[in-house]
Amino acid sequence: MASGKTWVATASIALLMACASAEARPLRSGGDRLTEGQITSSGAQRTYEMHRPARLSGPSPLVIMLHGGGGNGKNGAMMTGFNALAEKEGFTVVYPDGSGRRKLLTWNAGHCCAYAMEEDVDDVRFLSDLIDDLVARGIADPRRVYITGMSNGAMMTYRAGRELSGKVAAIAPVVGAMFGDEPPAAHPVPALIITGAKDTHVPASGGHGESSRRLGGPPGDLPYAPAHVAFDYWRGSNGCHGEKKLRQTDVYALLEGRGCRAALQWYVIKDGGHAWPGGRQGSRRGDEPVPDFDASEVIWNFFERQALKGG
């Protein structure tokens, strides 16, 4: 049975051939079919965008999508197309805003990124408070809360999965990274990981990449760990054992944890860069998403099979 490190080397060659207020109030609904909301968390006003299908009348599955570094909630909605999927499948999707100066917002993922890291913003508390508020308001089903994110948002997704493992039913980080010094999660958490084999911002091979040079922090900050480190971390946290099953197509390679206490999947997208696969380009300078892998659909198909026990 090959280790995660051996697999990633082989697959890469084959693929590349090469304290919160109890209130949140809607502010407005725009033509983009998003409703703005805000809560107070750790003494600061935090904002988010929400799309909730009109037909929903009670607690529903909740997908929290975390934008990338330098983005915002509206940008996350635009890139992923989750609004249309929420309408089709019947879940609520929320796009929280990170923090920062002007509109260049980031998340405090521990070793990244920029303002949120430098100011030690308590984004774990913010997400926890947001979940509690949406549950208390009858919007979210507490057993079916999911977090996904891109880039810096994916790094924050990893952190939320570790530190909010009692509240989050599953995570799906996209083109993000871990750093290699993370403590174990308190509970197993179903995880779906998506890596772009041609990503130069958060490279599968690890290192600082273009993204950390643009959004990084103080000297001495850790570089991104290779992508296999995240898979190996969740393989350990989720109690996986036995053979790992590899599926390979012209578009992606898939590695699954076997015999796990919580599901684990890792997709490596052959031509994937630093973008949301199957979505829209995040900015004029951003990488073009691959058109033949719909990350949002894949993520929702994974999420809808996961739920917290009890409750």
Disulfide bonds with the S-S distance in Angstrom:
Cys112-Cys113 1.42
Cys240-Cys260 2.04
